[in-house]
Amino acid sequence: MPPRTLSRRDFLKITGLTLGTGVAACGGLTALATYSPAVTLPASTFGDQTMSKKILVAYASKCGSTGEVATAIGKTLAQNGARVDVMPLNKVTDLPGYQVVFIGSAIRVAKWLPEAANFVSENRTILQRIPTAYFTVCMTLAEDTPANRTKAAGFMDPVRKVLAPAAEAYFAGQVDPARLSFFDNTMLKAKGTPVGDFRNWDKIGDWAQSTYAQTCA
């Protein structure tokens, strides 16, 4: 039997189907790479409304870990007799209403997240009149060495130049693959970033306690 000749119409059908399948596959891969799981950023108030000392713990968080550190700090501060509001920085509306402010951020590309750095710059005049403490949460301190502590301290240099804090601290963070996009997980694997929760809650609580004594005395 002579070979069947492929008509122009059949050729267009086949190539169209193949091209469509390829485009759909590429679209699916793009969606997978850019998809980010929904992350809940905590906002809470601790302490009695009648307490005279009012403290703000505001933060910028990429995947929620820094928000959880901020919550732990807020709980400790409230145990000392203060009313404490914990919230993402983009929810802060009444900065002059606080006697002490804590500002924290996760690290991205060796810097505070833009919303945290911008908050300090935009509110510098107000923050100069309020005792302000900084805290950084980063995976650099998953291995707590003198070299890594120096490196972590350097992440805050641009913000410190805008406004020197009354106190500052650096804490190890958490990497939970379920909270990250496919792209972020791929990048972290390529860099060899460890996976797990490296936060030291005792260290976080102790710093909150000592900073309360320093700023609220």
C-alpha positions as CSV (number, residue, x, y, z in Angstrom):
1,M,0.0,0.0,0.0
2,P,1.4,3.4,-0.9
3,P,2.1,5.7,2.0
4,R,-0.8,8.0,2.9
5,T,-0.3,11.6,1.9
6,L,-0.9,14.1,4.7
7,S,-3.2,16.8,3.6
8,R,-2.6,20.4,4.5
9,R,-5.8,20.4,6.6
10,D,-4.6,17.3,8.6
11,F,-1.2,18.9,9.1
12,L,-2.7,22.0,10.5
13,K,-4.9,20.0,12.9
14,I,-1.9,18.0,14.2
15,T,0.5,21.0,14.6
16,G,-2.3,23.1,16.2
17,L,-3.0,20.4,18.7
18,T,0.7,19.9,19.5
19,L,1.3,23.6,19.9
20,G,-1.8,24.0,22.0
21,T,-0.6,21.2,24.3
22,G,2.8,22.8,24.6
23,V,1.4,26.2,25.5
24,A,-0.9,24.7,28.1
25,A,2.0,22.8,29.6
26,C,4.2,26.0,29.7
27,G,1.3,27.9,31.2
28,G,0.9,25.2,33.9
29,L,4.6,25.3,34.7
30,T,4.6,29.1,34.9
31,A,1.6,29.0,37.3
32,L,3.3,26.4,39.4
33,A,6.5,28.5,39.6
34,T,4.7,31.7,40.6
35,Y,2.1,30.3,42.9
36,S,2.5,31.3,46.5
37,P,0.5,29.7,49.3
38,A,-1.8,32.0,51.2
39,V,-0.1,33.2,54.4
40,T,-2.0,34.6,57.4
41,L,-0.2,37.5,59.1
42,P,-1.1,37.7,62.8
43,A,-2.6,40.7,64.4
44,S,-3.4,40.6,68.1
45,T,-3.8,42.8,71.2
46,F,-2.4,41.6,74.6
47,G,-3.0,43.1,78.0
48,D,-5.8,45.1,79.6
49,Q,-7.2,48.1,77.9
50,T,-6.8,50.1,81.1
51,M,-3.0,49.8,81.2
52,S,-1.3,53.1,80.8
53,K,1.7,51.8,78.9
54,K,0.9,51.2,75.2
55,I,3.4,49.4,73.0
56,L,3.3,48.6,69.3
57,V,5.0,45.6,67.8
58,A,4.9,46.0,64.1
59,Y,6.5,43.8,61.5
60,A,7.0,42.9,57.8
61,S,6.9,39.2,57.1
62,K,7.3,37.2,53.8
63,C,5.9,33.8,55.0
64,G,4.6,34.4,58.5
65,S,7.6,33.4,60.6
66,T,8.4,37.0,61.6
67,G,4.8,37.6,62.5
68,E,4.9,34.7,64.9
69,V,8.1,36.1,66.5
70,A,6.4,39.5,66.8
71,T,3.5,37.8,68.6
72,A,5.8,36.1,71.0
73,I,7.5,39.5,71.8
74,G,4.0,41.1,72.3
75,K,2.9,38.4,74.7
76,T,6.1,38.8,76.8
77,L,5.7,42.6,76.9
78,A,2.1,42.4,78.0
79,Q,3.1,40.1,80.9
80,N,5.1,43.1,82.3
81,G,2.1,45.3,82.5
82,A,1.6,46.9,79.1
83,R,-1.1,46.9,76.5
84,V,0.5,45.6,73.3
85,D,-0.8,45.8,69.8
86,V,0.9,43.3,67.3
87,M,0.2,43.9,63.6
88,P,1.8,44.0,60.1
89,L,3.4,47.4,59.4
90,N,0.8,48.2,56.7
91,K,-1.9,48.1,59.3
92,V,-0.4,50.8,61.5
93,T,-2.6,53.9,61.7
94,D,-1.9,55.6,65.0
95,L,1.9,55.6,65.6
96,P,1.9,58.7,67.9
97,G,-0.4,56.8,70.3
98,Y,2.3,54.4,71.5
99,Q,4.9,55.0,74.2
100,V,7.3,52.3,72.8
101,V,7.6,50.8,69.3
102,F,9.2,47.5,68.2
103,I,9.8,47.1,64.5
104,G,10.8,43.8,63.0
105,S,11.4,42.4,59.5
106,A,12.3,39.3,57.7
107,I,15.3,39.4,55.3
108,R,15.2,39.4,51.5
109,V,18.4,39.8,49.4
110,A,20.4,40.7,52.5
111,K,18.1,43.6,53.5
112,W,15.0,44.3,55.5
113,L,11.8,43.9,53.5
114,P,11.0,47.2,51.6
115,E,7.9,47.9,53.6
116,A,9.8,47.8,56.9
117,A,12.7,50.0,55.6
118,N,10.2,52.5,54.1
119,F,8.2,52.6,57.3
120,V,11.2,53.8,59.3
121,S,12.1,56.4,56.6
122,E,8.6,57.7,56.3
123,N,8.0,57.9,60.0
124,R,11.4,58.9,61.2
125,T,10.3,62.2,62.7
126,I,7.7,60.5,64.9
127,L,9.9,57.6,65.8
128,Q,12.7,60.0,66.9
129,R,10.4,60.9,69.8
130,I,9.5,57.3,70.8
131,P,11.9,54.6,72.1
132,T,12.1,52.3,69.1
133,A,13.6,48.8,69.0
134,Y,14.4,46.7,66.0
135,F,14.5,43.0,65.5
136,T,15.5,40.9,62.5
137,V,14.5,37.4,61.6
138,C,16.7,35.5,59.2
139,M,18.0,32.1,58.2
140,T,21.6,33.3,58.4
141,L,21.4,32.6,62.1
142,A,20.3,29.0,61.7
143,E,23.9,28.4,62.5
144,D,24.7,30.8,65.3
145,T,28.3,31.8,64.9
146,P,30.2,35.1,65.5
147,A,30.6,35.5,61.7
148,N,26.9,35.0,61.1
149,R,25.9,37.3,63.9
150,T,28.1,40.0,62.3
151,K,26.6,39.3,58.9
152,A,23.0,39.5,60.3
153,A,23.8,42.8,62.0
154,G,24.9,44.2,58.7
155,F,21.5,43.6,57.2
156,M,20.2,46.4,59.3
157,D,22.8,49.0,58.4
158,P,20.6,51.0,55.9
159,V,17.8,51.2,58.5
160,R,20.1,52.1,61.3
161,K,21.5,55.0,59.3
162,V,18.0,56.4,59.0
163,L,17.2,56.0,62.7
164,A,19.4,54.5,65.4
165,P,17.3,52.1,67.6
166,A,17.2,52.0,71.4
167,A,17.8,48.3,71.2
168,E,18.1,45.7,68.5
169,A,18.2,41.9,68.1
170,Y,18.7,39.2,65.5
171,F,16.9,35.9,65.6
172,A,17.0,32.7,63.5
173,G,13.9,32.1,61.5
174,Q,12.0,29.2,59.9
175,V,11.8,27.7,56.5
176,D,8.6,25.8,55.9
177,P,8.4,24.6,52.3
178,A,4.6,24.5,52.5
179,R,4.5,28.3,52.9
180,L,6.8,29.0,50.0
181,S,6.3,29.2,46.2
182,F,7.9,26.6,43.9
183,F,10.4,29.3,42.8
184,D,11.4,30.2,46.4
185,N,11.8,26.5,47.3
186,T,14.0,26.0,44.3
187,M,16.1,29.0,45.1
188,L,16.6,28.0,48.7
189,K,17.6,24.5,47.7
190,A,20.1,25.9,45.3
191,K,21.6,28.1,48.0
192,G,21.7,25.2,50.5
193,T,19.4,27.0,53.0
194,P,18.4,24.6,55.8
195,V,14.8,23.6,56.2
196,G,13.1,23.7,59.6
197,D,12.3,25.9,62.5
198,F,15.4,27.4,64.1
199,R,13.6,30.0,66.3
200,N,14.8,30.1,69.9
201,W,11.7,31.2,71.8
202,D,13.6,31.5,75.1
203,K,16.1,33.9,73.5
204,I,13.2,35.9,71.9
205,G,11.4,36.2,75.2
206,D,14.5,37.1,77.2
207,W,15.2,39.9,74.7
208,A,11.7,41.3,74.9
209,Q,11.9,41.2,78.7
210,S,15.2,43.0,78.9
211,T,14.2,45.6,76.2
212,Y,11.0,46.3,78.1
213,A,13.1,47.1,81.2
214,Q,15.3,49.3,79.1
215,T,12.7,51.3,77.2
216,C,9.8,51.4,79.7
217,A,11.7,52.2,82.9
